[in-house]
Amino acid sequence: MIWLQLPFWNPLSNSPLHMIQSATPSCHGILNLVSTISCNYNTITRLLVLSNAVTSTLPVNTQVSFSVNSFLNPYNGVEKAGFQISTMEQTGTGIKDQSSILSITVSTFANLVNPLLSRADPVTTVNELSALTFTLSVNLPVDPDCRLRIYFPDDQPLTDDMLSSQGTNLFSSAYGLATLDLQSNFAEVAGCPNYVDSTTAM
């Protein structure tokens, strides 16, 4: 019997969601396990229990692997820890082996919702300083102390003249311009004093 302990998907929320979205997800053995494994997820303990995964005793140090569907990927690229695998006696009592705390990271990100760029002042003269307004929405949770990174086009290089920023909602109490990278041509604005589930950002 294999136990997989999972964290909440959004642990800072007042209504946290589970990473496993089904009480009986589909589990399949990939290496040294049977092809179809009985799986049950307990929403109280956040334990995924895999039963009848082997037909006979495996030798010591045998590597195994399995897949689980109905898994909700993390909502940002920050490393998510809190996963732990244990092998149990068939009765479900007595831990035989237990991993250290494991983590996962996503590498493909969601698109911003309806990002808009507009002028914040009437200055339209070539090579003069002006102000821009960036408006966007997010449909995913946002953790405290987030950063908004804005890349500028190559023909509009940033300069040290960019000194400040102002924002609303997520950035209403903006900590200001956090990073100005002239070489990579991007600016980062610091915000998000608290966790939010989703909101208009700026």
RALIN-V384907 format. One record per residue. SS is DSSP state (H for helix, E for strand, - for the rest). PHI is phi in radians with two decimals (NA if undefined). Layout:
# RALIN-V384907
((SS,PHI) (SS,PHI))
This chain:
# RALIN-V384907
((-,NA) (E,-2.08) (E,-1.95) (E,-2.12) (E,-1.48) (-,-2.11) (-,-1.44) (E,-1.23) (-,-1.20) (-,-2.31) (-,-1.08) (-,-1.46) (-,-1.35) (-,-1.25) (-,-2.28) (-,-1.13) (-,-1.78) (E,-1.59) (-,-1.28) (E,-1.66) (-,-1.69) (-,-2.47) (-,-1.28) (-,-2.30) (-,-1.15) (-,-1.54) (E,-2.08) (E,-2.33) (E,-1.30) (E,-1.89) (E,-2.35) (-,1.08) (-,-2.23) (-,-1.12) (-,-1.18) (E,-2.03) (E,-1.97) (E,-1.30) (E,-2.24) (E,-2.43) (E,-1.92) (E,-1.73) (-,-1.29) (-,-1.45) (-,-1.58) (-,1.03) (E,-1.89) (E,-1.71) (E,-1.89) (E,-1.82) (E,-1.96) (-,0.94) (-,-1.44) (-,-2.30) (-,-1.78) (-,-2.67) (-,-1.12) (-,-1.58) (-,-1.08) (-,-1.00) (-,1.19) (-,-1.32) (-,-1.45) (-,-2.27) (E,-2.67) (E,-2.65) (E,-2.07) (E,-2.33) (-,-1.65) (-,1.07) (E,-1.67) (-,-1.62) (-,-1.10) (-,-1.00) (-,-1.59) (-,-2.64) (-,-1.53) (-,-1.28) (-,-1.01) (E,-1.86) (E,-1.81) (E,1.98) (E,-1.59) (E,-2.62) (E,-1.87) (E,-2.26) (E,-1.80) (E,-2.12) (-,-1.08) (-,-1.04) (-,-1.33) (-,1.54) (-,-2.09) (-,1.49) (E,-1.31) (E,-1.60) (E,-2.46) (E,-2.55) (-,-1.40) (-,-1.27) (-,-1.20) (E,-1.79) (E,-2.49) (E,-2.33) (-,-2.46) (-,-1.61) (-,-2.21) (-,-2.02) (-,-1.94) (-,-1.32) (-,-1.50) (-,-1.15) (E,-1.61) (E,0.84) (E,-1.21) (E,-2.23) (E,-2.23) (E,-2.53) (E,-1.38) (-,-1.84) (-,-2.64) (-,-1.51) (-,-1.27) (-,-2.23) (-,-1.28) (-,-1.02) (-,1.17) (-,-1.82) (-,-1.30) (-,-2.54) (-,-1.97) (E,-2.12) (E,-2.04) (E,-1.87) (E,-2.15) (E,-2.71) (E,-2.25) (E,-2.20) (-,-1.85) (-,-2.16) (-,-1.07) (E,-2.27) (-,-1.39) (-,-1.03) (-,1.06) (-,-1.30) (E,-2.29) (E,-1.87) (E,-1.80) (E,-2.11) (E,-1.59) (-,-1.78) (-,-1.15) (-,-1.04) (-,-1.48) (-,-2.30) (-,-1.17) (-,-1.25) (-,-2.36) (-,-1.18) (-,-1.23) (-,-1.32) (-,-2.00) (-,-2.71) (-,-2.60) (-,-2.34) (-,-2.60) (-,-2.28) (H,0.95) (H,-0.97) (H,-1.99) (-,-1.14) (-,-1.92) (-,-0.97) (-,-1.31) (E,1.78) (E,-1.23) (E,-1.54) (E,-2.48) (E,-2.28) (E,-1.76) (-,-1.25) (-,-1.24) (-,-1.57) (-,1.09) (E,-2.41) (E,-2.17) (E,-2.10) (E,-1.93) (E,-1.60) (-,-2.82) (-,1.01) (-,-1.15) (-,-2.40) (-,-1.20) (E,-2.38) (-,-1.30) (-,-3.04) (E,-2.97) (E,-1.21) (-,-1.55) (-,-2.76))
